[in-house]
C-alpha cells in the first residue's frame, strides 16, 4: 500500500454475504476482496443481523480487513440490514459518533474523526437510501446534507437506490419500457411534468449546483471523470445479478465536501469474478492524497456537531 494514499471503499455486500441456507461462502469471498483493497475507511451497507451475538460478525470483519475500529448503526423494525463504518486505527482518531435515525429506513452510521496530522475534523458516513419509496429517499438525502453544512468536511458513501442527475449520464438511465420488474419501476421512478422518469432527485440534492452556488457535495465519480479524466469512474455498480431490472446502473456513490474532493487522486468501480459471486453490487474505491487531504483539513473550518 502506498503510504501517501488514503483509501475509502463503499460496498453493499448483499445480506452480509450470508445465503438463506446459512452458508457464509460469499462473506469469505468479500473479505478476501476487501483485504486486497486495503481500505483505510470502509463504508458498509447491509450488515445483516451483524448486531447479534455481541456484534460477532462486525468484529470478525474488522479483523479480516486489518484490525480496523468498527461502528455499527442500529437495525430497525423495517430492516435488519444496518450500515457500518470501519476505520484504520493508525490513521484516524475518533472524536465523536452519531447515528442519524429520524425518518430513516436505515440509520446513517456517522463517526467523526481527526486525520492524524490534520487540524480539523472529518465526518464520515455510510448510508443506504430507501429502496421502495422515492419520497422517503428525498427526506433521507436532506438529512445527509446536514453533514455538509458550511465549515464542515465530510466523506459520505452508500447505496443511493437512485440515479445520477447529470446530463452526460442521462443516456445510460433505464429504458423503463424494457424493464420487466414493474415493482422496480414503481420504486425507482417519479412523476415529472406529467411523465414517469428515473429518480435522480437524491443526487441532485447532494451534488447539484443551484443558481451559480456550489453544491453541498461533489459526486466523486463525476469529479474523477471531469477533473481527472477518469471516465471509468462512471461505470455502473449494480445489479450484477438481476436481469429483469434493465441495464446495470451507477447507484452506489461516494460524495465529499468540495475542499475534500480536491484531494482525490482516483476513483474506481471494482469488479472481478469474486466480486460478482460475493454481491450484487460492486465496491467503489476512492483514493485520496494523504498530504492534500491533510492540507484540506487544515484549511477548512471546524466540523460542527
C-alpha positions as CSV (number, residue, x, y, z in Angstrom):
1,X,0.0,0.0,0.0
2,X,1.2,3.5,-0.8
3,X,1.8,5.4,2.4
4,X,0.8,8.6,0.7
5,X,-2.7,7.4,0.0
6,X,-6.0,7.3,1.9
7,X,-8.2,4.6,0.5
8,X,-12.0,4.8,1.0
9,X,-14.3,1.9,0.0
10,X,-18.1,1.8,-0.1
11,X,-19.7,-1.6,-0.6
12,X,-23.1,-3.1,-0.2
13,X,-22.5,-6.8,0.4
14,X,-25.8,-8.4,-0.2
15,X,-27.2,-9.7,3.1
16,X,-23.7,-9.5,4.5
17,X,-22.6,-12.4,2.4
18,X,-24.9,-14.9,4.1
19,X,-27.2,-17.1,2.0
20,X,-30.6,-18.3,3.1
21,X,-29.2,-21.8,3.7
22,X,-26.8,-20.3,6.3
23,X,-23.7,-20.6,4.0
24,X,-21.1,-17.8,4.5
25,X,-19.0,-18.6,1.4
26,X,-19.9,-15.2,-0.1
27,X,-18.8,-13.4,3.1
28,X,-15.4,-15.0,3.0
29,X,-15.0,-14.0,-0.7
30,X,-16.0,-10.5,0.2
31,X,-13.4,-10.3,3.0
32,X,-10.7,-11.5,0.6
33,X,-11.7,-8.7,-1.8
34,X,-11.6,-6.1,1.0
35,X,-8.2,-7.4,2.3
36,X,-6.8,-6.8,-1.2
37,X,-8.4,-3.4,-1.5
38,X,-6.8,-2.4,1.9
39,X,-9.2,0.4,2.8
40,X,-8.4,2.9,5.5
41,X,-12.1,3.7,5.6
42,X,-14.8,1.2,4.8
43,X,-18.4,2.3,4.4
44,X,-20.6,-0.7,4.5
45,X,-24.2,-1.4,3.7
46,X,-26.4,-4.5,4.5
47,X,-24.5,-5.7,7.6
48,X,-27.4,-8.0,8.0
49,X,-28.0,-9.1,11.6
50,X,-24.4,-8.1,12.4
51,X,-25.6,-6.8,15.8
52,X,-26.4,-10.3,17.0
53,X,-24.1,-12.4,19.4
54,X,-22.3,-9.3,20.7
55,X,-21.6,-8.0,17.3
56,X,-19.6,-11.1,16.4
57,X,-19.8,-10.5,12.6
58,X,-18.7,-6.9,12.9
59,X,-15.6,-7.8,14.9
60,X,-14.8,-10.6,12.5
61,X,-15.0,-8.3,9.6
62,X,-12.8,-5.7,11.3
63,X,-10.2,-8.4,12.0
64,X,-10.2,-9.6,8.4
65,X,-9.5,-6.2,6.9
66,X,-6.7,-5.3,9.3
67,X,-7.9,-4.7,12.8
68,X,-10.0,-1.6,12.0
69,X,-12.2,0.2,14.5
70,X,-15.8,-0.8,13.8
71,X,-19.0,1.3,14.1
72,X,-22.5,-0.2,13.5
73,X,-25.7,1.8,13.2
74,X,-29.0,0.3,14.6
75,X,-31.2,-2.1,12.8
76,X,-34.9,-1.0,12.5
77,X,-38.2,-2.8,12.6
78,X,-38.3,-2.4,8.8
79,X,-34.9,-3.7,8.1
80,X,-32.3,-5.9,9.7
81,X,-29.6,-4.6,7.3
82,X,-27.8,-1.7,9.2
83,X,-25.0,0.4,7.9
84,X,-21.5,0.5,9.3
85,X,-18.1,2.2,9.1
86,X,-14.6,0.7,9.7
87,X,-11.6,2.9,10.4
88,X,-7.9,2.4,10.3
89,X,-6.7,2.9,13.9
90,X,-3.2,4.1,12.7
91,X,-4.6,6.9,10.6
92,X,-7.7,8.3,12.5
93,X,-8.5,9.4,15.9
94,X,-12.3,9.2,16.6
95,X,-13.7,12.3,18.4
96,X,-17.5,11.6,18.2
97,X,-20.1,9.2,16.9
98,X,-23.6,10.0,15.6
99,X,-26.4,7.9,14.4
100,X,-29.0,9.8,12.2
101,X,-32.2,8.0,12.5
102,X,-35.1,10.4,12.1
103,X,-37.3,9.1,9.3
104,X,-34.5,6.8,8.1
105,X,-35.1,3.4,6.6
106,X,-31.5,2.6,7.5
107,X,-30.0,5.0,10.1
108,X,-26.8,6.7,8.9
109,X,-23.6,5.5,10.6
110,X,-21.5,8.6,11.2
111,X,-18.2,8.6,13.2
112,X,-16.4,12.0,13.3
113,X,-12.6,11.7,13.2
114,X,-9.4,13.7,13.1
115,X,-6.9,12.5,10.5
116,X,-3.6,12.2,12.2
117,X,-1.5,15.3,11.4
118,X,-4.5,17.4,10.4
119,X,-6.1,20.2,12.5
120,X,-9.8,19.9,11.7
121,X,-12.3,17.1,12.0
122,X,-13.7,14.9,9.2
123,X,-17.2,13.5,9.2
124,X,-17.5,10.0,7.7
125,X,-20.9,8.4,7.0
126,X,-22.3,5.2,5.5
127,X,-25.9,5.5,4.2
128,X,-28.4,3.2,2.5
129,X,-31.3,5.1,1.0
130,X,-34.8,3.6,0.9
131,X,-35.3,1.0,-1.8
132,X,-39.0,1.3,-2.2
133,X,-40.1,5.0,-1.6
134,X,-38.8,7.8,-3.7
135,X,-40.2,10.5,-1.4
136,X,-38.6,8.9,1.6
137,X,-35.2,8.9,-0.3
138,X,-35.6,12.7,-0.7
139,X,-36.1,13.1,3.1
140,X,-33.2,10.9,3.9
141,X,-31.0,12.8,1.5
142,X,-31.9,16.1,3.0
143,X,-30.8,14.7,6.3
144,X,-27.4,13.8,4.7
145,X,-27.0,17.4,3.6
146,X,-26.6,18.4,7.3
147,X,-23.1,16.7,7.2
148,X,-22.1,19.2,4.5
149,X,-23.0,22.5,6.2
150,X,-20.7,25.4,5.7
151,X,-17.4,24.8,7.6
152,X,-17.9,21.1,7.7
153,X,-15.7,18.5,6.0
154,X,-17.1,15.1,5.1
155,X,-16.9,11.9,3.0
156,X,-20.1,10.0,2.7
157,X,-21.0,7.0,0.6
158,X,-23.5,4.3,0.1
159,X,-26.3,2.7,-1.9
160,X,-28.4,5.5,-3.3
161,X,-31.1,3.3,-4.9
162,X,-31.5,6.1,-7.4
163,X,-29.6,7.6,-10.3
164,X,-27.1,10.4,-11.2
165,X,-28.7,13.6,-12.3
166,X,-26.1,14.9,-14.8
167,X,-26.9,15.2,-18.5
168,X,-23.8,13.3,-19.5
169,X,-25.1,10.2,-17.7
170,X,-28.8,10.6,-18.7
171,X,-28.4,8.4,-21.9
172,X,-27.5,5.4,-19.7
173,X,-30.5,5.6,-17.4
174,X,-33.0,2.8,-17.5
175,X,-35.3,2.4,-20.5
176,X,-38.4,1.7,-18.4
177,X,-40.4,0.3,-21.4
178,X,-38.0,-2.6,-21.3
179,X,-37.8,-3.2,-17.6
180,X,-39.7,-6.4,-16.8
181,X,-39.9,-5.9,-13.0
182,X,-42.7,-3.4,-12.7
183,X,-42.4,-3.2,-8.9
184,X,-38.9,-1.9,-9.6
185,X,-40.4,0.7,-11.9
186,X,-42.7,1.9,-9.1
187,X,-39.8,2.1,-6.7
188,X,-37.3,3.9,-8.9
189,X,-39.4,6.4,-10.9
190,X,-41.1,9.7,-10.1
191,X,-43.7,11.9,-11.8
192,X,-42.1,14.8,-13.6
193,X,-44.1,17.2,-15.9
194,X,-46.7,14.5,-16.5
195,X,-44.2,11.7,-17.2
196,X,-42.6,8.9,-15.2
197,X,-38.9,9.4,-15.2
198,X,-35.9,7.9,-13.4
199,X,-35.5,9.2,-9.8
200,X,-32.4,11.4,-9.8
201,X,-33.5,13.7,-7.0
202,X,-31.2,12.5,-4.3
203,X,-28.1,13.1,-6.4
204,X,-29.4,16.5,-7.5
205,X,-29.9,17.4,-3.8
206,X,-26.4,16.3,-2.8
207,X,-24.3,17.4,-5.8
208,X,-26.4,19.7,-7.9
209,X,-25.4,23.4,-8.3
210,X,-28.1,26.0,-7.7
211,X,-28.1,29.4,-9.3
212,X,-24.4,29.6,-9.5
213,X,-23.8,28.4,-6.0
214,X,-21.6,25.3,-5.5
215,X,-23.2,22.0,-4.5
216,X,-23.2,20.7,-0.9
217,X,-21.1,17.7,-2.0
218,X,-19.1,16.6,-5.0
219,X,-20.0,13.3,-6.5
220,X,-16.5,11.8,-6.6
221,X,-17.3,9.7,-9.7
222,X,-18.2,12.8,-11.7
223,X,-15.2,14.7,-10.2
224,X,-12.8,11.9,-11.3
225,X,-14.4,11.9,-14.8
226,X,-14.4,15.7,-15.3
227,X,-11.4,16.9,-13.4
228,X,-9.1,13.9,-13.6
229,X,-10.1,12.4,-17.0
230,X,-11.0,9.0,-15.4
231,X,-14.2,8.2,-17.4
232,X,-14.2,4.6,-15.9
233,X,-15.2,6.3,-12.6
234,X,-18.7,6.4,-14.1
235,X,-19.0,2.7,-14.5
236,X,-22.2,1.1,-13.2
237,X,-22.2,-0.6,-9.9
238,X,-25.5,-2.7,-9.7
239,X,-27.1,-5.1,-10.3
240,X,-24.6,-7.8,-11.1
241,X,-27.3,-10.4,-10.6
242,X,-30.7,-9.2,-11.8
243,X,-31.6,-9.3,-15.5
244,X,-35.2,-8.1,-15.1
245,X,-34.4,-4.5,-13.9
246,X,-32.7,-3.2,-17.0
247,X,-29.0,-2.5,-17.6
248,X,-26.6,-2.0,-14.6
249,X,-26.7,1.5,-13.1
250,X,-24.3,3.7,-11.0
251,X,-26.4,3.6,-7.9
252,X,-23.5,3.2,-5.4
253,X,-21.7,6.5,-5.0
254,X,-19.2,8.3,-2.7
255,X,-19.5,12.1,-2.1
256,X,-17.2,14.6,-0.4
257,X,-17.4,18.2,0.5
258,X,-15.7,20.3,-2.2
259,X,-12.4,21.0,-0.4
260,X,-12.0,17.3,0.5
261,X,-12.9,16.3,-3.1
262,X,-9.9,18.3,-4.4
263,X,-7.6,15.8,-2.6
264,X,-9.0,12.9,-4.8
265,X,-6.4,11.0,-6.9
266,X,-8.7,8.5,-8.5
267,X,-12.0,6.7,-8.2
268,X,-12.6,3.1,-9.4
269,X,-15.6,0.8,-9.6
270,X,-14.0,-2.6,-8.9
271,X,-15.3,-5.8,-10.4
272,X,-13.9,-9.3,-10.9
273,X,-15.2,-12.8,-10.6
274,X,-15.0,-13.0,-6.8
275,X,-17.0,-9.7,-6.5
276,X,-19.6,-11.0,-8.9
277,X,-20.1,-14.0,-6.7
278,X,-19.9,-12.2,-3.4
279,X,-22.6,-9.5,-4.0
280,X,-24.9,-7.9,-6.5
281,X,-23.1,-4.6,-6.0
282,X,-19.6,-3.6,-7.0
283,X,-17.4,-1.9,-4.4
284,X,-16.4,1.7,-5.1
285,X,-12.9,2.8,-4.3
286,X,-11.9,6.4,-3.8
287,X,-8.2,7.2,-3.3
288,X,-7.1,10.5,-1.8
289,X,-3.6,12.1,-1.5
290,X,-2.8,11.9,2.2
291,X,-0.8,15.2,2.1
292,X,-3.5,17.0,0.2
293,X,-6.2,15.7,2.4
294,X,-4.3,16.9,5.5
295,X,-3.9,20.3,3.9
296,X,-7.6,20.5,3.1
297,X,-8.4,19.6,6.7
298,X,-6.0,22.2,7.9
299,X,-7.5,24.9,5.8
300,X,-11.2,24.0,6.5
301,X,-13.2,25.4,9.3
302,X,-14.0,23.1,12.2
303,X,-16.7,20.5,11.9
304,X,-19.8,21.4,13.7
305,X,-21.5,18.9,16.0
